[in-house]
Amino acid sequence: MEPVAYSIDEFCKAHRISRAMFYKLDHQGLSPRVMRVGTRSIISKEAAADWRRERESDDAEQAPRDGEPVAA
């Protein structure tokens, strides 16, 4: 059963990133939306899906087009 929300640790494990990378992305404004529930930080299933789409979109925008040189 897929969770409806993730803790930060669960999100990192599910998306195969380290907790340090999560906070690096957060510092850059690139982490998923986080809800505060009491003292807990929760990432909804929808926020995780939005984050994945945004990251895929960012990658597509940065990918070289046919005929463009690839940066070394």
Sequence and secondary structure as in RCSB ss.txt:
>XXXX:A:sequence
MEPVAYSIDEFCKAHRISRAMFYKLDHQGLSPRVMRVGTRSIISKEAAADWRRERESDDAEQAPRDGEPVAA
>XXXX:A:secstr
   SEEEHHHHHHHTT  HHHHHHHHHTT S   EEETTEEEEEHHHHHHHHHHHHHHHHHHS  TT     
